[in-house]
Structures are given as C-alpha cells and as structure tokens.
Amino acid sequence: MKKGLSLVLAAALCVAAMTGCGNSSKETKAETTAETTAETTAETGEETSGAAEAGTKLTVAASPTPHAEILNAAKEMMAEKGIELEVIEFTDYVQPNKVVDAGDVDANYFQHFPYLENFNEEQGTKLVSAGSIHYEPLGIYPGKSNDLANIADGAEIIVPNDATNEARALLLLETNGVITLKEGAGLNATANDIDENPHNVKIIEMEAAQIARAVEDADFVVLNGNYALQANFNVETDALAKEEADSEAAQTYGNIIAVREGDEERPEIKTLVEVLKSDEIKSFIETTYEGAVLPLE
C-alpha cells in the first residue's frame, strides 16, 4: 500500500524528464519512420487516422496507474501511424495541467472533465477535452474498520480534498447510508452540505495522492481508482462500496485527454484519441484492470 513515490521525488523526476522535452512535439524524425508509415499504408490500402505527419512526436503527461500504462500499451499502434508517443509520469493532480498549459507537453491523461473545469476556473487556464477514454469507479475502502453497516460514532473517513472528487466521495457515502446531504447539493457537495450525520462521522479532507498512505490512520478512506490501483487495491474485490455503472458519477467522470484550447483539432491528438478508444486498447483495459477501470464508448 505504500508504493507511491513522495511528491518531492516525483517532482524531481518530472523536472528531469521535462528538461529534454522542449518543443519536441513539433520536431520530425528520421526518414525511416516516414518510410515505415508509407509501407504500412501501401500494404493495407488504408490511410492512417488523421493527417499527422510521419515522424511526429507527441508528449503526454499521465498518472502512473492506469493512465501511463494504457498509453504505453498504445505506443506501438501510434508508431504504426508515424507518431512517437512519449509518456511523462506525474503523481499529483496539479502539475500535469500546468505543464500542458505552459506548452511543455502536448496533452495529459489523468483527470475527468469536472475536475478540468474546476481547475480552469481556479487557475485561469484554457484547457479542453479532446475525448473521454475510460471511467474509474470511486470506492470506499476499509481502514481501522471494515463494516459500513455498523459504523462507530465519531468514525473518521478520509476523502479527496479537491472539489469534484470530494463531492463524489460524499455522494457515495450518502448512497451507502453514512450521511445525508442537503437537497440539491449534488456534484457540488462539500462537507458543509452534510444535512444528517447519524454516526457523527468526521470527514477528513486530504490531497488525493496521499490518502492511500493514511489507510491505517482512519476508519475508512474513499479512494480514486488510479490511486487505489497504485496501492494494490481493486475496487471489485477490496472496496466495501463503489460507484455503480448506472450512477450519476459514472455518467460524469470519464477520464479524458486534455489539451490546450485549439489543440484538440491537431491530427496527432485526434489519432491518439482514436487509438485509445480502439478495440485493442479497450481489450487491454478490460483484461488488465478487471473492472477497476472501464473503457468508455
């Protein structure tokens, strides 16, 4: 459960990784790549998706699990279309958007659209979705306690502290009878919107990347899918409760490829989205994560 790298180390690694990136997304590679693409087209009789120039390099910032793993699985398919895919891993929910906004990388893959909207509003950025790829059910996991039906008075429950994921966590707790939220709170709910709290549970807000490390310090924790996977939790087998496929959250929180406004029309970005939504990558997601990550249409 304690495999996560510290944020300081992650930041250092990210800086080191970024040093060599520059404007690499606009560089072209050797003619051999172009020739390979041309040969593939000739053999299949089909043009590759979009009109990305052969030899294009695309850099994508991503959370290690599952996002970077999914991107790495797509590298070969991207190469067949003449695009070199470079994946740069981050372990937090802030830096991936900042490096895209700054133009240091081409895109990121770690967040859902409500989080992106909230980030844009708070940070003044202009990032947009280029496509939804998968969905990760949020889960309630045991800490010092493992029985949601018999919660002790004053039990402590850790939830993500960012606006959108905290609302998801509170809605999941409400669905499972732990609390009741004020009418209309919905996807904007905060701890201040708790209307009924029969067990007097204490909601502890924590940065999402840190929650898995605090499992033994609270009675229950609510984990995002990627951080649960990094901590060797599986929502299907380890969670006491999870967001269901027909829940409001499932319809809202698909994980997206995010880019600077206007870049969603770039051929190489469109190709990336097409590849990530292909049957091959859907099959990879389904077999690798066994319900903890679900591909979207």
VMD Tcl script that draws the C-alpha trace (Angstrom):
set ca {
  {0.00 0.00 0.00}
  {2.97 2.28 0.41}
  {4.48 2.04 -3.02}
  {3.73 5.65 -4.02}
  {6.74 7.89 -4.58}
  {6.95 11.02 -2.50}
  {5.79 14.17 -4.23}
  {9.24 15.67 -3.83}
  {10.86 12.78 -5.65}
  {8.10 12.81 -8.26}
  {8.61 16.49 -8.88}
  {12.36 15.99 -9.24}
  {11.84 13.19 -11.72}
  {9.33 15.25 -13.66}
  {11.73 18.19 -13.91}
  {14.46 15.89 -15.10}
  {12.16 14.34 -17.64}
  {10.90 17.67 -18.87}
  {14.42 19.07 -19.42}
  {14.84 17.11 -22.59}
  {11.37 17.72 -23.98}
  {11.50 21.31 -25.21}
  {9.30 21.66 -28.28}
  {9.82 18.05 -29.26}
  {6.20 17.67 -30.35}
  {6.97 19.82 -33.37}
  {10.14 18.01 -34.40}
  {10.29 15.43 -37.14}
  {12.20 12.17 -37.00}
  {14.30 10.24 -39.48}
  {13.02 9.38 -42.92}
  {12.87 5.72 -41.95}
  {9.80 6.38 -39.81}
  {8.06 8.06 -42.72}
  {9.01 5.17 -44.97}
  {7.62 2.66 -42.48}
  {4.33 4.54 -42.36}
  {4.17 4.70 -46.14}
  {4.81 0.97 -46.40}
  {2.05 0.24 -43.89}
  {-0.37 2.37 -45.88}
  {0.60 0.65 -49.10}
  {0.17 -2.80 -47.59}
  {-3.22 -2.16 -46.04}
  {-4.60 0.14 -48.71}
  {-5.79 2.44 -45.91}
  {-4.58 5.81 -44.78}
  {-3.62 6.22 -41.15}
  {-6.01 8.17 -38.95}
  {-5.93 11.94 -39.31}
  {-3.20 13.60 -41.27}
  {-0.42 13.55 -38.72}
  {2.96 13.99 -40.38}
  {5.07 10.84 -40.27}
  {7.74 11.11 -37.59}
  {5.70 13.38 -35.31}
  {6.47 13.18 -31.59}
  {3.65 13.53 -29.05}
  {4.34 14.04 -25.33}
  {1.65 13.18 -22.79}
  {1.71 13.75 -19.02}
  {-0.05 10.99 -17.11}
  {-0.65 9.40 -13.72}
  {1.38 6.18 -13.46}
  {-1.63 3.87 -12.99}
  {-3.65 3.27 -15.07}
  {-3.12 6.20 -17.42}
  {0.59 5.79 -18.22}
  {0.13 2.03 -18.51}
  {-2.68 2.49 -21.02}
  {-0.63 5.00 -23.01}
  {2.37 2.67 -23.05}
  {0.11 -0.07 -24.40}
  {-0.82 2.31 -27.23}
  {2.74 3.19 -28.23}
  {3.09 0.52 -30.89}
  {-0.21 1.44 -32.54}
  {0.79 5.10 -32.52}
  {4.18 4.23 -34.04}
  {2.41 2.38 -36.85}
  {0.69 5.68 -37.64}
  {4.00 7.55 -37.71}
  {3.71 9.11 -34.25}
  {6.25 8.60 -31.48}
  {4.41 8.69 -28.14}
  {6.40 9.83 -25.10}
  {4.78 9.35 -21.70}
  {5.87 11.50 -18.73}
  {4.59 10.35 -15.35}
  {3.31 12.61 -12.58}
  {1.93 11.59 -9.19}
  {-0.24 14.60 -8.40}
  {-3.34 16.27 -9.84}
  {-1.88 19.76 -10.43}
  {1.38 19.60 -12.37}
  {0.00 17.68 -15.38}
  {-2.34 20.55 -16.18}
  {0.32 23.18 -15.55}
  {2.83 21.63 -17.95}
  {0.20 21.34 -20.68}
  {-0.91 24.93 -20.16}
  {2.73 26.06 -20.33}
  {3.23 24.19 -23.59}
  {5.90 21.91 -22.14}
  {3.92 18.81 -23.14}
  {1.21 18.29 -25.74}
  {-1.53 16.68 -23.64}
  {-2.31 14.97 -20.38}
  {-4.31 11.96 -19.31}
  {-5.21 11.73 -15.63}
  {-8.44 13.60 -14.88}
  {-12.15 13.77 -15.53}
  {-13.90 16.75 -17.12}
  {-15.48 18.25 -13.95}
  {-12.03 18.41 -12.37}
  {-10.66 20.11 -15.50}
  {-13.49 22.67 -15.46}
  {-12.81 23.43 -11.81}
  {-9.07 23.70 -12.47}
  {-9.62 26.11 -15.36}
  {-11.85 28.28 -13.19}
  {-9.40 28.38 -10.29}
  {-6.17 28.67 -12.29}
  {-7.30 30.75 -15.26}
  {-6.17 28.10 -17.72}
  {-7.86 27.26 -21.02}
  {-7.59 23.50 -21.29}
  {-10.20 21.40 -23.08}
  {-11.11 17.76 -23.50}
  {-10.10 16.02 -26.71}
  {-12.05 12.87 -25.80}
  {-13.19 10.62 -22.93}
  {-11.32 7.33 -22.66}
  {-12.22 5.43 -19.50}
  {-14.01 5.55 -16.16}
  {-12.67 4.60 -12.72}
  {-15.26 3.81 -10.05}
  {-14.59 5.57 -6.75}
  {-14.56 3.20 -3.79}
  {-14.89 3.20 -0.01}
  {-12.07 1.08 1.45}
  {-11.53 -0.28 4.96}
  {-9.00 1.29 7.29}
  {-9.21 0.57 11.01}
  {-12.81 -0.54 10.44}
  {-14.33 -2.77 7.79}
  {-18.09 -2.72 8.39}
  {-20.05 0.12 6.81}
  {-23.28 -1.21 8.31}
  {-22.00 -0.77 11.86}
  {-20.02 2.46 11.88}
  {-18.84 3.56 15.30}
  {-19.85 7.01 16.48}
  {-17.16 9.51 15.62}
  {-15.56 7.33 12.95}
  {-13.06 9.15 10.75}
  {-13.42 8.97 6.98}
  {-10.77 10.45 4.66}
  {-11.98 11.89 1.35}
  {-10.18 13.73 -1.51}
  {-9.89 17.45 -0.88}
  {-10.38 18.67 -4.47}
  {-13.86 19.98 -5.16}
  {-15.11 17.44 -7.69}
  {-13.74 14.30 -6.08}
  {-14.88 15.35 -2.62}
  {-18.42 15.67 -3.98}
  {-18.17 12.19 -5.49}
  {-16.97 10.79 -2.18}
  {-19.78 12.43 -0.23}
  {-22.39 11.20 -2.71}
  {-21.01 7.68 -2.39}
  {-21.18 7.91 1.41}
  {-24.77 9.14 1.11}
  {-25.69 6.29 -1.23}
  {-24.45 3.87 1.41}
  {-26.39 5.45 4.27}
  {-23.45 7.01 6.10}
  {-24.62 10.63 5.74}
  {-27.40 12.63 4.08}
  {-26.63 15.71 2.00}
  {-28.71 18.84 1.68}
  {-31.19 18.75 -1.18}
  {-29.64 19.91 -4.42}
  {-26.01 19.64 -3.26}
  {-25.26 17.05 -5.94}
  {-21.93 17.25 -7.73}
  {-21.04 20.47 -5.90}
  {-21.36 18.98 -2.43}
  {-18.83 19.74 0.30}
  {-18.64 18.67 3.93}
  {-20.65 21.79 4.75}
  {-23.58 20.29 2.82}
  {-23.99 17.35 5.19}
  {-27.56 17.51 6.47}
  {-27.80 14.38 8.59}
  {-24.88 12.62 10.23}
  {-26.35 9.89 12.47}
  {-22.96 8.41 13.36}
  {-21.27 11.78 13.86}
  {-18.56 10.71 11.43}
  {-15.67 13.08 10.97}
  {-14.89 13.89 7.34}
  {-11.17 14.47 6.87}
  {-10.13 16.14 3.62}
  {-6.76 15.13 2.18}
  {-4.89 15.52 -1.09}
  {-5.96 12.56 -3.21}
  {-2.45 11.24 -3.82}
  {-1.80 10.96 -0.08}
  {-4.92 9.08 1.01}
  {-3.72 5.54 0.35}
  {-0.81 6.14 2.72}
  {-3.22 7.08 5.51}
  {-5.45 3.99 5.33}
  {-4.30 2.76 8.74}
  {-4.95 6.16 10.32}
  {-8.69 6.35 9.65}
  {-11.71 4.08 9.91}
  {-12.47 4.30 6.18}
  {-11.00 6.04 3.14}
  {-12.50 6.99 -0.20}
  {-10.00 6.44 -3.00}
  {-9.84 7.46 -6.63}
  {-9.41 4.49 -8.94}
  {-5.84 5.24 -10.03}
  {-4.55 5.73 -6.50}
  {-6.37 2.61 -5.33}
  {-4.60 0.62 -8.05}
  {-1.22 2.08 -7.10}
  {-1.86 0.96 -3.51}
  {-2.72 -2.56 -4.72}
  {-6.43 -2.15 -4.04}
  {-9.00 -3.37 -6.54}
  {-12.41 -1.75 -6.45}
  {-14.12 -5.02 -7.36}
  {-12.56 -7.12 -4.61}
  {-11.39 -4.75 -1.89}
  {-13.89 -1.89 -1.78}
  {-16.74 -2.02 0.73}
  {-18.81 0.04 -1.71}
  {-18.24 1.62 -5.10}
  {-19.84 3.85 -7.70}
  {-22.07 1.73 -9.91}
  {-22.07 1.89 -13.70}
  {-25.53 3.49 -13.73}
  {-24.68 6.14 -11.12}
  {-24.62 9.86 -11.84}
  {-20.87 9.77 -11.26}
  {-20.31 7.08 -13.87}
  {-22.01 9.25 -16.47}
  {-20.00 12.31 -15.47}
  {-16.47 11.34 -14.53}
  {-14.93 9.75 -17.59}
  {-11.16 10.29 -17.72}
  {-10.12 12.47 -20.63}
  {-7.26 13.50 -22.85}
  {-6.80 17.20 -22.06}
  {-5.04 19.73 -24.31}
  {-4.68 23.46 -24.77}
  {-7.70 25.07 -26.37}
  {-7.44 24.62 -30.13}
  {-5.05 21.68 -29.97}
  {-7.94 19.22 -29.91}
  {-8.03 19.61 -33.71}
  {-4.38 18.63 -34.20}
  {-4.22 15.42 -36.28}
  {-1.85 13.69 -33.87}
  {-4.17 14.41 -30.93}
  {-7.14 13.02 -32.85}
  {-5.09 9.95 -33.69}
  {-4.20 9.43 -30.03}
  {-7.86 9.56 -29.00}
  {-8.83 7.19 -31.80}
  {-6.15 4.69 -30.75}
  {-7.11 4.88 -27.07}
  {-10.74 4.19 -27.99}
  {-9.84 1.30 -30.30}
  {-10.96 -2.27 -29.66}
  {-7.36 -3.26 -28.94}
  {-6.94 -0.76 -26.11}
  {-10.44 -1.45 -24.77}
  {-9.50 -5.12 -24.54}
  {-6.24 -4.20 -22.78}
  {-8.16 -2.14 -20.21}
  {-10.76 -4.83 -19.57}
  {-8.29 -7.68 -19.15}
  {-5.67 -5.72 -17.21}
  {-7.85 -3.99 -14.61}
  {-10.74 -6.44 -14.18}
  {-13.42 -3.84 -13.50}
  {-11.30 -1.28 -11.68}
  {-11.03 0.66 -14.97}
  {-13.80 0.60 -17.54}
  {-13.43 1.72 -21.19}
  {-15.91 4.27 -22.50}
  {-17.52 4.25 -25.92}
}
mol new
graphics top color blue
foreach p $ca { graphics top sphere $p radius 0.5 }
foreach p [lrange $ca 0 end-1] q [lrange $ca 1 end] { graphics top cylinder $p $q radius 0.2 }
display resetview
